Amino acid sequence: MKQKLGKIAFVIPAYNEEVSIGHTLADVKKNFPSAPVFVVNDGSRDRTREIALKNGARVLSHVVNRGLGAALATGIQAAVERSNADIVITFDADLQHSGSDVRKL
């Protein structure tokens, strides 16, 4: 019996990831085109926010860097409240993960 997936949303904490965030978002969107993606811009001083917006992410920003735990908490709360996600996938912004690997979970 094939199991039906719930509604998936992605949370990507990002701190000064302008070099990789566009590639990361393209990879996620390629593999999960209809899933909402929340990027938590955690006090970046580069173009992370602008690039994430340009690539279709919903961006939440911390004014100062609050760390990974706070960025994840902000993103998960937004994913659940704003997209009614049943499943929240946390994903690194620095190309450590591949969107195709998520299906193996």
One Martini backbone bead per residue (centre of mass of N, CA, C, O) as a GRO file, in nm:
protein
  105
    1MET     BB    1   0.095   0.038   0.024
    2LYS     BB    2   0.057   0.366  -0.043
    3GLN     BB    3   0.171   0.652   0.100
    4LYS     BB    4   0.049   0.954   0.199
    5LEU     BB    5   0.135   1.267   0.188
    6GLY     BB    6   0.166   1.543   0.331
    7LYS     BB    7   0.215   1.864   0.388
    8ILE     BB    8   0.487   2.036   0.256
    9ALA     BB    9   0.765   2.215   0.408
   10PHE     BB   10   1.027   2.453   0.396
   11VAL     BB   11   1.330   2.516   0.595
   12ILE     BB   12   1.576   2.792   0.562
   13PRO     BB   13   1.850   2.870   0.710
   14ALA     BB   14   2.023   3.202   0.685
   15TYR     BB   15   2.380   3.309   0.672
   16ASN     BB   16   2.540   3.439   0.437
   17GLU     BB   17   2.409   3.287   0.133
   18GLU     BB   18   2.442   3.421  -0.161
   19VAL     BB   19   2.596   3.189  -0.319
   20SER     BB   20   2.368   2.935  -0.251
   21ILE     BB   21   2.055   2.996  -0.232
   22GLY     BB   22   1.966   2.974  -0.528
   23HIS     BB   23   2.044   2.674  -0.569
   24THR     BB   24   1.878   2.558  -0.340
   25LEU     BB   25   1.599   2.656  -0.440
   26ALA     BB   26   1.608   2.517  -0.716
   27ASP     BB   27   1.623   2.229  -0.603
   28VAL     BB   28   1.363   2.225  -0.443
   29LYS     BB   29   1.168   2.313  -0.677
   30LYS     BB   30   1.233   2.075  -0.864
   31ASN     BB   31   1.129   1.850  -0.646
   32PHE     BB   32   0.907   2.080  -0.504
   33PRO     BB   33   0.708   2.295  -0.665
   34SER     BB   34   0.455   2.326  -0.435
   35ALA     BB   35   0.635   2.393  -0.204
   36PRO     BB   36   0.688   2.572   0.057
   37VAL     BB   37   0.940   2.832   0.121
   38PHE     BB   38   1.136   2.909   0.415
   39VAL     BB   39   1.338   3.183   0.475
   40VAL     BB   40   1.582   3.252   0.727
   41ASN     BB   41   1.708   3.562   0.781
   42ASP     BB   42   1.992   3.571   1.008
   43GLY     BB   43   2.137   3.867   0.981
   44SER     BB   44   2.229   3.936   0.716
   45ARG     BB   45   2.491   4.127   0.509
   46ASP     BB   46   2.375   4.044   0.242
   47ARG     BB   47   2.178   3.899  -0.042
   48THR     BB   48   1.990   3.675   0.065
   49ARG     BB   49   1.705   3.797   0.063
   50GLU     BB   50   1.688   3.884  -0.238
   51ILE     BB   51   1.743   3.603  -0.362
   52ALA     BB   52   1.511   3.452  -0.229
   53LEU     BB   53   1.284   3.622  -0.346
   54LYS     BB   54   1.360   3.581  -0.650
   55ASN     BB   55   1.318   3.247  -0.584
   56GLY     BB   56   1.024   3.226  -0.415
   57ALA     BB   57   1.054   3.288  -0.127
   58ARG     BB   58   0.973   3.299   0.205
   59VAL     BB   59   1.068   3.575   0.404
   60LEU     BB   60   1.243   3.581   0.711
   61SER     BB   61   1.364   3.830   0.952
   62HIS     BB   62   1.647   3.898   1.128
   63VAL     BB   63   1.825   4.161   1.246
   64VAL     BB   64   1.987   3.947   1.400
   65ASN     BB   65   2.189   3.702   1.493
   66ARG     BB   66   2.035   3.403   1.660
   67GLY     BB   67   2.058   3.136   1.528
   68LEU     BB   68   1.957   2.825   1.451
   69GLY     BB   69   1.726   2.778   1.655
   70ALA     BB   70   1.570   3.042   1.594
   71ALA     BB   71   1.537   2.999   1.290
   72LEU     BB   72   1.378   2.736   1.310
   73ALA     BB   73   1.145   2.837   1.483
   74THR     BB   74   1.045   3.052   1.288
   75GLY     BB   75   1.001   2.863   1.041
   76ILE     BB   76   0.812   2.650   1.162
   77GLN     BB   77   0.589   2.835   1.250
   78ALA     BB   78   0.528   2.948   0.968
   79ALA     BB   79   0.469   2.680   0.821
   80VAL     BB   80   0.226   2.602   0.996
   81GLU     BB   81   0.055   2.874   0.990
   82ARG     BB   82   0.080   2.952   0.661
   83SER     BB   83   0.058   2.626   0.531
   84ASN     BB   84  -0.037   2.375   0.692
   85ALA     BB   85   0.182   2.185   0.775
   86ASP     BB   86   0.273   1.842   0.842
   87ILE     BB   87   0.559   1.882   0.702
   88VAL     BB   88   0.895   1.965   0.806
   89ILE     BB   89   1.175   2.069   0.622
   90THR     BB   90   1.505   2.087   0.690
   91PHE     BB   91   1.742   2.308   0.519
   92ASP     BB   92   2.030   2.379   0.377
   93ALA     BB   93   2.197   2.662   0.214
   94ASP     BB   94   2.500   2.506   0.137
   95LEU     BB   95   2.457   2.227  -0.037
   96GLN     BB   96   2.439   1.958   0.147
   97HIS     BB   97   2.171   1.909   0.003
   98SER     BB   98   1.919   1.719  -0.168
   99GLY     BB   99   1.605   1.712  -0.289
  100SER     BB  100   1.606   1.406  -0.375
  101ASP     BB  101   1.649   1.291  -0.076
  102VAL     BB  102   1.368   1.342   0.057
  103ARG     BB  103   1.213   1.089  -0.063
  104LYS     BB  104   1.379   0.883   0.135
  105LEU     BB  105   1.232   0.946   0.419
   0.00000   0.00000   0.00000
